[in-house]
């Protein structure tokens, strides 16, 4: 059966992935650039995120953020952007008859931004406030601390927004130079999905390409060094609740076992029928919020657990989570648990791909980072092929690595936490 999408090489080295969804009333367009905060050294920490903010401040044709927003919101559409560690994405979702407008505004943003010196200084203040806001949100901050432990001294372990020091230091010249080096056509994949004509979309996007086509030396990201052992990082705060992240390095999004890891994560801590929820919250009443999550990059990743807990129960909750983690490497999950995890995973994927935005991101992400696109049927087949022994093997492999733990709460000592993970 022919794939529902088409991949089209564009002039200058960019690529377009397009899928027609004729029954929809909207069309979504995504411009996704390879890069992100992983390529920044400490001096430039946060520059990708800074650029993403600045590009919405005004272009030569639309000189203010209001004019950019009005162009899309004036037809009932949505426009936004996000910076990640390995990519930066700009997207618009509009009524289908306005797709050309969406394409035009997005390319205007990434190719014609004014980067006005006044806007640079204003946005610097906004980003510094954003960084300070996260300092006041322990649930966010504890995950940033956890990533510092998972990837110590590496750009992956640094907040995507940078640090107060690096953001304060970035000059307009730094920003211009970095944007010019990374916003080039070979780094770009465009995704479009919705009620559209494929040939007209190819033609319209090809006409909009005004970024530079050459690359002056592609930067290869450095791999994180191996972890030397378990570590605990406690930040003392007089919070009502303790916030804890613990986990271990895991698999990349290129690894063939990534499907087993995702199912393992689902069994462990996704949703109200997961082991962590049923045992830590419902049976033992040790924590109000407990769940697990994964993060995957090109050559590394992690499996993590978050616990929001009464400080008096914090060490008990950590030990109870460790029991659940050990259990995954000792005994195969039951047929019922595995079947539930597979249906959960397949159902979530189908729901994500109901929207034109979901499909456009799905296609663009795969083409940019994986270099190949699987259809939803191919993806579901790979999920179904995972066995209980695969989960046990992956759990054993991942959890044999040194555990890392970050803690925020009213703790004078870290000895109980260190003892729990052998740090």
C-alpha positions as CSV (number, residue, x, y, z in Angstrom):
1,X,0.0,0.0,0.0
2,X,1.4,3.4,-1.0
3,X,2.3,5.7,1.9
4,X,-0.1,8.6,2.5
5,X,2.7,11.1,2.6
6,X,5.1,12.4,0.0
7,X,8.7,13.5,0.6
8,X,9.9,16.1,-1.8
9,X,13.5,17.5,-2.2
10,X,13.4,21.3,-2.4
11,X,16.0,23.7,-3.9
12,X,18.9,24.4,-1.7
13,X,18.8,21.1,0.3
14,X,15.6,21.6,2.2
15,X,12.9,18.9,2.3
16,X,9.1,18.9,2.3
17,X,6.9,16.2,3.7
18,X,3.3,16.6,2.8
19,X,0.1,14.6,3.5
20,X,-3.3,15.3,2.1
21,X,-6.2,14.9,4.6
22,X,-9.1,16.0,2.5
23,X,-11.8,15.5,5.2
24,X,-10.2,18.2,7.4
25,X,-11.0,21.9,7.4
26,X,-7.6,23.0,8.5
27,X,-4.0,22.8,7.2
28,X,-0.9,22.9,9.4
29,X,2.5,23.9,8.3
30,X,5.7,23.3,10.3
31,X,9.2,24.6,9.6
32,X,11.6,22.4,11.6
33,X,15.3,23.2,11.8
34,X,18.0,20.8,13.0
35,X,20.0,22.2,15.9
36,X,18.5,23.4,19.2
37,X,20.3,24.0,22.4
38,X,22.5,20.9,22.2
39,X,24.8,22.7,19.7
40,X,25.4,25.7,22.0
41,X,28.6,26.0,24.1
42,X,28.3,27.5,27.6
43,X,29.0,31.0,26.3
44,X,26.0,30.8,23.9
45,X,23.7,28.9,26.2
46,X,20.1,29.8,25.4
47,X,20.8,31.5,22.0
48,X,18.5,29.1,20.0
49,X,15.6,29.9,22.4
50,X,16.4,33.6,22.4
51,X,16.3,33.6,18.5
52,X,12.9,31.8,18.5
53,X,11.5,34.5,20.8
54,X,13.0,37.4,18.7
55,X,11.7,36.1,15.4
56,X,8.1,36.9,16.6
57,X,9.0,40.5,17.3
58,X,8.8,41.8,13.8
59,X,10.0,41.3,10.2
60,X,10.8,43.8,7.5
61,X,7.3,43.3,6.0
62,X,5.4,42.9,9.3
63,X,7.4,45.2,11.7
64,X,5.7,44.2,15.0
65,X,4.6,41.1,16.9
66,X,1.0,42.4,16.6
67,X,1.2,42.4,12.8
68,X,2.5,38.8,12.8
69,X,-0.2,37.6,15.1
70,X,-2.9,39.5,13.3
71,X,-2.0,38.0,10.0
72,X,-2.8,34.5,11.3
73,X,-5.3,35.1,14.1
74,X,-7.2,37.4,11.6
75,X,-8.3,34.3,9.7
76,X,-8.9,32.3,13.0
77,X,-5.6,30.5,12.9
78,X,-2.9,29.7,15.4
79,X,0.9,30.4,15.2
80,X,3.6,29.4,17.7
81,X,7.1,28.0,18.0
82,X,9.2,25.8,20.3
83,X,12.9,25.2,20.9
84,X,14.2,21.8,21.9
85,X,17.6,20.3,22.5
86,X,18.0,19.0,18.9
87,X,15.5,21.1,16.9
88,X,13.6,24.3,16.7
89,X,10.1,24.4,15.2
90,X,7.8,27.2,13.9
91,X,4.2,26.2,13.1
92,X,0.9,27.6,11.9
93,X,-2.5,26.0,11.7
94,X,-5.0,27.8,9.6
95,X,-8.3,27.2,7.7
96,X,-7.3,25.3,4.6
97,X,-8.1,28.1,2.2
98,X,-5.4,30.3,4.0
99,X,-2.6,27.8,3.7
100,X,-0.5,30.1,1.5
101,X,-0.8,32.8,4.1
102,X,0.5,30.4,6.8
103,X,3.5,29.5,4.6
104,X,4.2,33.1,3.8
105,X,4.1,34.3,7.5
106,X,6.3,31.4,8.7
107,X,9.0,32.0,6.1
108,X,8.8,35.8,6.7
109,X,9.5,35.1,10.4
110,X,12.6,32.9,9.8
111,X,14.0,34.7,6.8
112,X,13.2,38.4,7.3
113,X,13.3,39.1,11.1
114,X,14.6,42.5,12.0
115,X,16.3,41.5,15.2
116,X,15.9,45.1,16.3
117,X,18.4,46.0,19.1
118,X,15.6,47.4,21.2
119,X,13.7,44.1,20.9
120,X,16.8,42.2,21.8
121,X,17.1,44.0,25.1
122,X,13.3,43.8,25.8
123,X,13.3,40.1,25.1
124,X,16.4,39.5,27.2
125,X,14.4,40.8,30.2
126,X,11.5,38.5,29.3
127,X,13.7,35.4,29.1
128,X,15.5,36.3,32.4
129,X,12.0,36.5,34.0
130,X,11.1,33.1,32.5
131,X,14.3,31.6,33.9
132,X,13.5,33.0,37.4
133,X,9.9,31.8,37.1
134,X,11.2,28.2,36.7
135,X,13.3,28.7,39.9
136,X,10.0,29.3,41.7
137,X,8.4,26.1,40.2
138,X,10.1,23.2,42.0
139,X,8.3,20.6,39.8
140,X,10.0,22.1,36.7
141,X,13.3,22.9,38.5
142,X,13.8,19.4,39.9
143,X,13.7,17.9,36.3
144,X,16.3,20.5,35.2
145,X,18.5,19.4,38.1
146,X,18.0,15.8,37.2
147,X,19.1,16.4,33.6
148,X,22.2,18.1,35.0
149,X,23.0,14.9,36.8
150,X,22.2,12.7,33.8
151,X,24.4,14.7,31.4
152,X,26.9,16.5,33.7
153,X,28.9,19.3,32.0
154,X,27.2,18.7,28.7
155,X,24.8,21.0,26.7
156,X,22.1,18.3,27.0
157,X,22.2,18.8,30.8
158,X,21.6,22.6,30.5
159,X,18.2,24.3,30.5
160,X,17.1,25.0,26.9
161,X,16.6,28.7,27.8
162,X,20.2,28.9,29.0
163,X,21.4,30.4,32.3
164,X,20.9,33.9,33.7
165,X,24.6,34.4,33.1
166,X,24.6,33.3,29.5
167,X,21.4,35.1,28.6
168,X,22.7,38.3,30.2
169,X,25.9,38.1,28.2
170,X,24.5,37.3,24.7
171,X,25.1,40.2,22.3
172,X,23.1,41.0,19.2
173,X,26.1,40.0,17.1
174,X,26.2,36.6,18.8
175,X,22.5,36.1,18.0
176,X,22.9,37.3,14.3
177,X,25.9,35.0,13.8
178,X,24.3,32.0,15.3
179,X,21.0,32.5,13.4
180,X,22.9,33.0,10.1
181,X,24.9,29.8,10.6
182,X,21.9,27.5,11.6
183,X,18.9,28.9,9.7
184,X,19.9,27.5,6.3
185,X,18.1,25.3,3.8
186,X,20.0,22.0,4.4
187,X,19.0,22.2,8.0
188,X,15.2,22.6,7.2
189,X,12.4,20.2,6.9
190,X,8.9,21.6,6.1
191,X,5.9,19.6,7.0
192,X,2.3,20.3,5.7
193,X,-0.8,18.3,6.4
194,X,-4.5,18.9,5.9
195,X,-7.0,19.7,3.2
196,X,-4.4,20.7,0.5
197,X,-3.4,20.1,-3.1
198,X,0.0,18.3,-2.9
199,X,1.4,19.8,-6.2
200,X,0.3,23.3,-5.3
201,X,1.9,22.9,-1.8
202,X,5.2,21.8,-3.3
203,X,5.2,24.8,-5.7
204,X,4.1,27.3,-3.0
205,X,6.8,26.2,-0.5
206,X,9.5,26.0,-3.1
207,X,8.8,29.7,-4.1
208,X,9.1,30.8,-0.4
209,X,12.7,29.5,0.1
210,X,14.8,32.6,0.7
211,X,17.3,31.3,3.3
212,X,20.9,30.5,2.4
213,X,21.5,27.2,0.7
214,X,25.2,26.7,1.7
215,X,26.5,25.3,4.9
216,X,29.8,26.6,6.2
217,X,30.8,23.5,8.2
218,X,28.1,21.5,9.9
219,X,28.6,21.2,13.6
220,X,28.5,17.6,15.0
221,X,27.2,17.5,18.5
222,X,29.5,15.9,21.0
223,X,28.4,12.7,22.8
224,X,28.0,12.8,26.6
225,X,30.8,11.1,28.7
226,X,29.9,7.9,30.6
227,X,28.5,8.4,34.1
228,X,30.9,7.5,36.8
229,X,28.4,6.4,39.5
230,X,25.2,7.3,41.3
231,X,24.7,10.8,42.5
232,X,22.2,12.8,44.6
233,X,21.7,16.5,44.4
234,X,19.5,18.1,47.1
235,X,18.4,21.7,46.9
236,X,17.1,22.8,50.3
237,X,13.8,24.7,50.0
238,X,11.1,25.2,52.6
239,X,8.5,23.8,50.4
240,X,5.3,22.1,51.6
241,X,6.0,19.1,49.4
242,X,9.2,17.4,48.4
243,X,9.9,17.1,44.7
244,X,12.1,14.2,43.5
245,X,13.3,13.0,40.1
246,X,15.2,9.8,39.9
247,X,16.3,7.5,37.0
248,X,19.0,6.3,34.7
249,X,20.4,6.9,31.3
250,X,18.5,4.9,28.7
251,X,18.1,4.6,24.9
252,X,18.2,7.0,22.0
253,X,15.4,7.5,19.5
254,X,17.6,5.6,16.9
255,X,17.8,2.4,19.1
256,X,15.7,-0.6,17.9
257,X,14.6,-1.2,21.5
258,X,13.0,2.2,21.8
259,X,9.5,0.6,21.5
260,X,10.3,-1.8,24.4
261,X,11.5,1.2,26.5
262,X,8.3,3.1,25.8
263,X,6.1,0.2,26.8
264,X,8.2,-0.3,29.9
265,X,7.6,3.3,30.8
266,X,3.9,2.8,30.2
267,X,3.8,-0.2,32.5
268,X,5.8,1.6,35.1
269,X,4.3,5.0,35.3
270,X,2.0,6.2,32.5
271,X,-1.6,6.7,33.6
272,X,-3.8,5.7,36.5
273,X,-3.4,1.9,35.9
274,X,0.4,2.0,36.0
275,X,2.4,0.2,38.7
276,X,3.6,3.5,40.3
277,X,0.1,4.9,40.5
278,X,-1.5,1.8,41.8
279,X,1.2,0.8,44.3
280,X,2.8,4.1,45.4
281,X,-0.3,6.3,45.5
282,X,-3.3,3.9,45.8
283,X,-2.0,1.0,47.9
284,X,0.7,2.7,50.0
285,X,-0.6,6.3,50.0
286,X,3.0,7.6,49.8
287,X,2.6,10.2,47.1
288,X,-0.1,12.3,45.5
289,X,1.8,12.6,42.1
290,X,4.0,9.8,40.9
291,X,4.7,9.0,37.3
292,X,7.5,8.0,34.9
293,X,8.7,9.5,31.6
294,X,11.4,9.1,29.0
295,X,13.6,11.5,27.1
296,X,15.3,10.4,23.9
297,X,18.1,12.1,21.8
298,X,20.2,10.9,18.9
299,X,22.8,9.0,21.0
300,X,21.4,8.9,24.5
301,X,18.3,9.3,26.6
302,X,16.9,8.5,30.1
303,X,14.1,6.8,32.0
304,X,12.9,9.0,34.9
305,X,10.4,9.0,37.7
306,X,8.9,12.1,39.3
307,X,7.5,11.9,42.9
308,X,5.6,14.8,44.6
309,X,5.5,13.7,48.3
310,X,5.1,14.8,51.9
311,X,8.7,15.5,53.0
312,X,8.3,13.1,56.0
313,X,7.5,10.2,53.5
314,X,10.1,11.2,50.9
315,X,12.7,8.5,51.6
316,X,10.0,5.8,52.0
317,X,8.5,6.9,48.6
318,X,12.0,6.7,47.0
319,X,12.5,3.2,48.3
320,X,9.1,2.1,47.2
321,X,9.8,3.4,43.7
322,X,13.1,1.5,43.7
323,X,11.2,-1.7,44.5
324,X,9.1,-1.2,41.4
325,X,12.1,-0.5,39.2
326,X,13.9,-3.6,40.4
327,X,10.8,-5.7,39.8
328,X,10.8,-4.8,36.1
329,X,14.3,-6.3,35.7
330,X,13.5,-9.4,37.7
331,X,10.2,-10.6,36.5
332,X,8.4,-10.5,33.1
333,X,5.3,-8.3,33.0
334,X,2.1,-10.2,32.7
335,X,0.3,-10.8,29.4
336,X,-2.5,-8.5,30.6
337,X,-0.1,-5.7,31.6
338,X,1.7,-5.9,28.3
339,X,-1.6,-5.9,26.3
340,X,-2.8,-2.8,28.2
341,X,0.5,-1.0,27.6
342,X,0.3,-1.7,23.9
343,X,-3.3,-0.6,23.6
344,X,-2.5,2.6,25.6
345,X,0.4,3.4,23.4
346,X,-1.4,2.7,20.1
347,X,-4.5,4.6,21.2
348,X,-2.4,7.7,22.2
349,X,-0.6,7.7,18.9
350,X,-3.9,7.5,17.0
351,X,-5.4,10.3,19.0
352,X,-2.2,12.5,18.5
353,X,-2.6,11.9,14.7
354,X,-6.2,13.0,14.5
355,X,-5.2,16.6,14.1
356,X,-3.5,18.2,11.1
357,X,-0.9,19.7,13.5
358,X,-0.2,16.2,15.0
359,X,0.4,14.7,11.5
360,X,2.5,17.6,10.3
361,X,4.8,17.4,13.4
362,X,4.9,13.5,13.2
363,X,6.1,13.6,9.6
364,X,8.5,16.5,10.0
365,X,10.1,15.1,13.2
366,X,10.7,11.7,11.6
367,X,12.2,13.1,8.4
368,X,14.4,15.6,10.2
369,X,15.7,13.4,13.1
370,X,15.3,9.8,11.9
371,X,15.8,10.3,8.2
372,X,12.9,8.0,7.3
373,X,9.1,8.1,7.9
374,X,7.1,5.2,9.2
375,X,3.4,5.2,8.6
376,X,1.1,4.8,11.6
377,X,0.5,1.2,10.6
378,X,4.2,0.4,10.5
379,X,4.7,2.0,13.9
380,X,1.8,0.1,15.4
381,X,3.2,-3.2,14.0
382,X,6.6,-2.5,15.7
383,X,4.7,-1.8,19.0
384,X,2.8,-5.1,18.7
385,X,6.0,-7.0,18.0
386,X,7.5,-6.2,21.5
387,X,7.5,-9.2,23.9
388,X,7.5,-9.4,27.7
389,X,11.1,-10.8,27.6
390,X,12.1,-7.6,25.6
391,X,10.7,-5.4,28.4
392,X,12.6,-7.4,31.0
393,X,15.8,-7.3,29.0
394,X,15.6,-3.6,28.4
395,X,14.7,-2.9,32.1
396,X,17.7,-4.9,33.2
397,X,20.0,-3.1,30.7
398,X,18.8,0.4,31.6
399,X,18.5,-0.1,35.4
400,X,21.9,-1.6,35.7
401,X,23.3,1.8,35.0
402,X,24.0,4.2,37.9
403,X,20.9,5.9,39.2
404,X,20.8,9.7,39.5
405,X,18.4,11.6,41.9
406,X,17.5,15.3,42.3
407,X,15.5,16.5,45.3
408,X,14.0,19.8,46.2
409,X,12.5,20.2,49.7
410,X,13.1,21.1,53.4
411,X,16.0,18.6,53.9
412,X,19.1,19.4,55.9
413,X,20.8,16.1,55.0
414,X,20.9,13.9,51.9
415,X,22.0,10.7,53.7
416,X,18.7,8.9,53.4
417,X,18.5,9.6,49.7
418,X,22.2,8.6,49.1
419,X,21.7,5.4,51.0
420,X,18.7,4.5,48.9
421,X,20.6,4.5,45.5
422,X,24.0,3.6,46.9
423,X,25.6,7.0,46.2
